[in-house]
Amino acid sequence: MKKSVAQEISKVVRNGNCSGCGGCAQVFQDVSMEIVKNRFLRPSLGVEKDYTTVGDVMKFRSVCPGIGVHAPVPVEDGMKQDSVFGPYISAWVGWASDEEFRSAGSSGGVLTALSAWMVEKEQTAKVVGTIALEGSTRSTSTNITSRMDALSAAGSRYAPVANLPLFVVNGSSNALVGKPCEISSARAIMGLEGGAVEDTPFMMSFFCAGVPSQSATDVLVENLGVNVKSVTSLRYRGAGWPGEFAVQDADGNSAVLSYSESWGAHLGKDLQWRCKLCPDGTGRFADVSVGDYWESDANGFPVFDTGDGRSFIFARTARGHQSLMDAAADGVLLLESISHDVLYSVQPLQVTRVRTLFGRLLGRLLSGHRIPTYRGFALSALARQHFAASSRAALGTFRRSWGRSGNLLDPEVERGKGIK
């Protein structure tokens, strides 16, 4: 039977392996990204058009992180390699020198400051990022072309959104701020397009713990007594670090919730399956990747006390490192060089996720689901080093994945039962 891109997309979605990154919509103009029944973002291909050549199918398989991901390897002079966090040039703790950026951002405002600086210095015409959709609880992609645009796009958006369809991959006319899966797909697309690294768009990522469904936000808003149909503003984080979930509607109803309550007790419990099977939550494929510089308690768990935002920053490539140096020289960022080993205590959950991923993949596979193919991440070696934790992860994933509704391939019935 002749294969088609539509069949390949359907297979990825049915097995719960779609991240909603929008890579397929970037490559195939007749694919669009839509919020579907389970309230996640999924690709839709118009019935009047399909892609059925071998080249089309292979192109889709090459760019879809739900099919597989090949880990980046150190290829530039000065690159180091970490078994958990991947390749990098340098590691920093830092924040935006502009207090407005620092306060508005998720942690230290680093990505906000870099985005504004790049367009103001005309290093790129625009930066593709994410913004709140006006008059809605939804998030959408946007073009950042000014300081005000950067401020409007500051802060986390814990909801489905795909920036890749707006992104131009074959030139330096724009830059990208995206989830790690979006960056990895963009790198794969650039591989298809060809060209030297310096001729490709600059890409920035953030440490990601997964994408909640749109329902997670809407239900939380409703539970807080705010009208989800007339929301006038919605902030997941920011206005301090880690910041609060804050929402208001047209009738003046408003509510706030702490980060630990909004993410830990609500949003973070409704993640899509592909996020629970992610090999890269720290943006290995980006030029620069940024995460919260959490302080940890005696048990190794992050402490969410309110304070001034601080970010852990990886320069992943030589040009990423140079951009950080230039931004610091221009007074845009304040940076302190640190050992990357600090990240093991600063981001303990990211460490655990990578070390136990082999177990989760095994549990998922044994439950009857197809799983993505990951190469170069040394997952089996990490599983042997952390055998007990990986075994528990395998058993837990098997139990959560086994179709309680009788349909093994229905990710919708599994929402809210993800691995912690």
N, C-alpha and C positions, 0 to 999 in steps of 0.2 A: 504494500500500500504506500502510495506517495505521501511523504510527510509535508507539512506546511507549517508556517510560522504560527498560524492560529492554533493548530494542534499542540505545538510546543508551548505556547503561552498557557493554554488550558491545562496542560500537564503540570506546569510549574505552579499555577494558582491552586489547582485541586489538591496538590500535595502540601500546601501551606508554605511553599518556598519563595513566594514573591515578596520582595521587600517594598514594592511600590516606588522604586527609585526613578522610574521613567526612562531608563536606558533604551528600552525597546521603542518608546515614542520618539526618542532622539534619532534613532536609526531609520525607523519606518514612519513616513509621514502620515500614513493612514491609521496609525495607532494613537489613541488618546488615553489619558489617565482620568479615571472617574471613581468617585466614592460609590462603592457597591453595597449590597445587602448587609454584609458583615461590618460595614462602616470603615473599611480600610480602602486605601487607594489601589486600584487595580487597572491593568491595561485593557482597553476595548478596541477591537478591530472591526471596522465597518464591514457589513456583510457583502457589500458590493466589491470589496477588494481583499485579496489574500496574496500571500507571498509563498510560492510553492517550489521555487528552484532550490537546488542543493546549496547554492551560494547564499540564498536568503536564510535558509535554515541554519547553516553553519555560522553566518553572521550573528544571528540571534543567540545561538549557543555561546558565541565568543564574548558577548557583551553582557549577558544576563547573570547577575550574581546569585540568582536562584538556581542556575545550572551549575555554576562552579566559579571558583576564584583561585588564581595562581598568585601566591605571595610575592611581593616585590623583593628583590635581592639587592644587596649593596653593589652598585656599579660605578659610583663616583669616588674620586679620591677623598679620603677623610671620612667615609661612611663607616659607621659602626653597626653592629647587629645585636639585637637583644631577642632572646628566645620567646618572650611574651609580647613585646611591643614592636618588634620589627626593626627596620633600618632607620638610622637618623644620623645627622651631622653634628648637632649640638642640642643641649637641653637647658632650659631656663625656667626660672620663676619670674613672672613679670605682670605688669598691668599698664593700662593706658594712663598717660600723664594728664590727659584731659579728664577732670573729675566728672563731667557730664557723661562722657563715654563710659568711664569706669562704673558709675552708678547704674547706668541704663543696661549695661551688658549682663550676661549670665554670671560671669565671675569677675575678671579684671578688665573687661571691655576690649580685649586685645583684637579680636576679629573685627569689631566695630571700628576701632581706630585704624587698623590696617586697611579696611575697605575705603574709608573716607580719605585716608592718605594716598592710596593708590590712584584714586580718580582725581584728587586735587593736584597731584604731581604729574598727571597725565601719563602714568605708566600703563593705564588701560582706560578705555572709554566708559566702561561700566563694570560693576560687580554684580553677578546674579546672586540674590539671597532670598530670604523669606520674610514675609510681613503678615500682619493680621489682615484678614479680608474685612473691609469696612462693613459695619452693620451686621456682622455674623460672628459665629464662634469658629469659623474656618480659618485656615492659613493658606497663603498662596505665594507663589514665587514673584519676585520683583526685580527691577533693574535699579541698582544703587548708582547714582550719578552725582551725588552731592553729600555734604555733611548731614543735612536734614534727612535725606534718604537713609543714610547709615544709622542715624538715631532712630528712625521709624522702624528699622529692621533689627534693632538691637534686642537681645534677650532670646531665650529659648522659646521654641514653638513645639510643644509636646503634642503634636497632631499630625495626621497624614498630609504630606505635601511633596511634590516632585519638582526640583529645580532644573533637572537636566533638559526637559523639552524647551526651556527658554535659553539654554546655554549654547553658545557657538563653539564647537570643539576644534575647528580647523583654523585657528589663528589667534593672535594675541589681542584681539579687539575687545575681549571681555575676560573677566576672572570669575571664579566660582567659590562660594561658600556653600558646602553641602555636607550631608551625612557621609560617613565612611563608605557605605555601599554605593552612593552616588559617585563618589570620587573614584572608586575602583572600577565602576562601569565606564566612567568617562575615560580613564586610562586605557581600558580595553578598546574603546571606540577610537581613541587617538592612535592606538596600535594599528587599527584597520586603516585609518587615514594616512598614517606614516608621518614623517617629519621629525626633525631634531627636537629634543626636549626644550631648548631655549625658544623654539618657535611655537610652542603650545601654550595655551592659556595657563595662568597662575591659578593654583587651586589650594583652598584652605578648608580644613575640616575641624570638627570638634569631637570630643570624646562622647560617645553615644551609648546609652543603656537600652535603647529600643524605641520603637514608635508605637504609642497607644492608638487605639481606634478613635474615630471622631466621636463615637458614643461615650467614650470615657470622659471627654470634656463636657459634652452636652448633659450627661447625667449628673456630673459634679456641679455644673452651673445650676441645674434645676434643684438639686438637693440643697443648695445654698440659698434658695428662695429668689433667684433671679430669673427673669423671663428669657429663655434661650432664643426666642424668636425676635427679640428686640434688643440684643446686646449692642452697646455702643462702644465698649472698650473691654479688652480681655488681655491680661498679662500673666504669663506663667511664672516668670521670675523677673528679677531686676529691681531697680529702686532700692539698692542695697544688696548685700550678699549674705546668704544665697537668695534673698528676696522672697516675696510672697506671691501666691496666686491671688490675683485681684480682678474682679469683674463687676460691671455696672450695666444696667439696662436703661431704656429710654424713659422709664417711669421714675428713675432715680433710685431704684433698688440697687444695693451694692453689697459686696461681701469680700472678705479676704480670708486666706487660709495659709498656714505655714507651708514651707517647702516640704518638710518631712510628712505633713499630713496630705498635701495635694498630690505629690509624686509617690511617696512611700505607701500611703494607705489607699490611694485611688488610681491615679493615672498609670503608675508603674505595674499595676496588677492586670492590665488589659492590653498586653503587647501581642503583636502578631508573631506567628511561629518562627518565621525566618530570623527575626531578631534574637530569639532564644538559641538559634543555631549559628550565630554570627562569629566568624573567625577574626574579625577586625573591628573592635569598638573604639579604637584610638587613632584612626585616620592614617594608616600606614602608607597609603598611596598619594597623600597630599604633599604639597611643598611645605606647608606649615600646618600643624595640628595642635589644638589647644584644649585643655580640660581644667576642671576645678582643682585647685590646690587645697584639698581638704586637710584639716587636722584630724587625727584619729584618736579614739579613746583607747583604754588599756586592752580592749578586746579586738582592736584593729578596725573598728567601724567608724565611718566618717562622723564628725561632729558638725552639726549645722547651726552653730551659734552665729548670730548676726555680726558682721564685721565688714571691713573694706575688702573688696574683691581682689583675689590673687589667682593667677592662672599658671598652670604648668604648660610649658610651650616646647614642642619639638620642632626643630628645623629638620625636615626630612630630606631635603635636597640642598645642593650647593646654592642654588638661587633662592631657596627659602631662607637659608642662613644669611645670605647677603641682604635680603629684604629686611630681615629683623635688624641687622646691623645698621642699615641705612635709616630705618624708621627710628631706631634708638638715637642715632647721630642727629636726626632732625628734631629730637625731643618729643617724638610721638609716643614711644614706649619707654618704660623704665624696666631694665632687665638685670637679673642677677644670675650668673652662670652657676649651675648645680649639677651634681651627678644624676644620671637617669635612674640610679638605684633608688632614689628617694620616692620615685613613682610607685614602688611596690607597697609603701605604707600610705601614700597619698591617695592612691586609687586601688584599694584592695579588692573591690568587687570586679574590676576589669581583669585583675590578675587571676582571680578564681574562675571567671568565665572562660578564659583561654585555657587554663590548666585542666579544666574538666570538660571541655568541649567534645573531646573524643568520646567520652562516656555518653553525653547527650545525643550525639549523632548515632551511636550504637543503639541506644534505647529507642530512638525514633525509627531507625531502620528495622529493628526487630518487631516493632509494632505494626509494620506493614506499609510504611511510607517510603517514598523515594527521598533521598537526601542530596544536597549539593555536594559536588566534588571539590575538595580543598587540597591544593598541592603546595608544598613548601612551607607549611606552618609548623611542622614537627609535632603534630598533635598526638601521635601515638607515643612518642618519646616523653612528652609532658604527662600523658596518662600513666605511663609506667612509673614516673617519678612521684606521681600523686595518685597512687592506685586506689586507695580507700575512697577518696573524694570523688574520683572518676566513676567508681563502681556505684556509689550512691546516686550520682547524677544519671547514670545509665538506667538504674531501676526506677528512679523518680520520673524520668522522661518517658519510659515505657508505660508506666501506669497512667500518666497524663495523656499520652498519645493514643492509647488503646481506645477505639471508638465506643464511647459509652452510649452513643445514639445508634450504634450498629453500622455507622458509615465511617470507615477508617479515613476516607479522603475528604472529610468535611471539616476544614479548620474552624468554621464558624462555631461549632459546638464546643470548641476547646478554649475559647476566649476566657481569660481570667484564671486559667489553670496552669499558667506558665511556670517555668523554673525560677525560683527566687535567687 
